[in-house]
Amino acid sequence: MSLEKSEAVVLRTVEWSETSLIVTLFTREFGKVSAIAKGARRLKSPFESALDLLSLSSVVFLKKSGESLDLLIEAKLTRRFRSARVGLLPLYCGYYAAELINALTENHQPIPGLMESLCQTLEELDRNACPSQTILEFELQTLERLGHLPSWRQCVVCGEDIQNDRHTVAFSASGGGVVCQGCTPSQRNILRIRQQTLAILDSTTAPEARIASNPREPIPPGYRGEIRLVMENLVQCLSERRLRLLDYLEDLKR
């Protein structure tokens, strides 16, 4: 066992006893951390508001070996996520970002750059940035950092370049990218997406940092539904379930 200190974003909290919580945190140095916060449910909690969902807090925890839950010793609030004042959609987008990281990562496995991506996304949602563009960029950044970024230009089966003279392109979420015409019969659960949708996904790269004063152009409304369909299928294949917050993001398709 070792005593560790880090900044952390609160991804999830679950009631554990009458007085305590199990908290899921995401940290830069240790990746995802699941810990017991004893006394967190008391009226005069030692953690106060530091364990509110999506709060950025400075934490101290006792890291245990094996699969045992860590023990949260201290948490002090650094920054609070305030998108609820902007609107429900940015709030749900923030919750979805947390659920996505929780679903796709394992405990104690640091992911370089992912903490920065999450904090930047939450800050942009607080600033009332375009939710559809902000979440798409976060999803692609997350997939890239986890090694799951889809192939948008080469067939995932044979590696050949995809022809761009067709109206639609075959996409396989389970295969991890686009599929050429010759390989399409060998794949199951194929989506047919428009070339322009593919171009938007391809051009929406996963940058290390975005310049707040020079935001990207919003996704054209006519393509948002198809883009969400692609991303939802990708996330469901990787997490092996449909994430709960996706049901609250229908407005991203409009």
Steps between C-alpha positions, in 0.01 A plus 500: 500500500615854425368848569448695176401857414355625173246725332187308406170543320206325669346262245247314715379455856302207645355464849698238692360524851295741709799731530736417213533506121693308238646764271650459155765760421715565197853621555795595285758283676297192593219487245165391641481453877214331686504579870290495815430845644412431862266754654424668166122472554499659842335839542836648593710304253879540515494520120229771475427564128830358370324178393222659294477345155759646257668709769874548461655432838837449662487153657709283726430126497647178630577285198441134576634198316298261287133564433421653838341843506736782586427718805437870446664696781450860393334701223502876455298673229704678231234574238129430463331408171232765448340415163160458664481880493553490121237237424405136540672383180850617603439344843405165347800522267728536802340201669538301178871586478545360851298188420703443182833509685364279776378243247814485286781508758632266768613584852859615553583525129620855420396631156731786392306813406154370589470700822584817306242414232229447761573824687516698177168355383331590829640852482370543144155379599508754783578769241194394296703359211308308231405172677492285185850603391643495852379149576603361162852632547515357851380159380762492225775617735404228746493229233836615368665497842361153568619367164152459352485787249312370192645489152324759285702461178624141468292182505539331837493158331741529205667837560410645161407867465127564501362638174358848542287500189207320662209663678523273806776303673469181705603534864555219749499600868611153609774499236619846596453704185396525138472197272558493125239370259681171447528421872152612601334156453736351760392745772194500723295795632620741234392866511470696177622857557524790258834616365454842659437338839822304456683821404378676817610209719836484323563873532397510866836387626600451863721805571715527812339835578240726343538874472201651678513815290485302175229232542413255225197549279188329641397173341232564233160396642430268209792276596475498877260206521719279283815597690332416830393163358862419410636608839230324699569175314874535562456568871252216541737254331793604720307512829282197412190687617303812426606783726213642706568868422465448125123508547532859626701622201234482231529876442852446368340341195304812407 
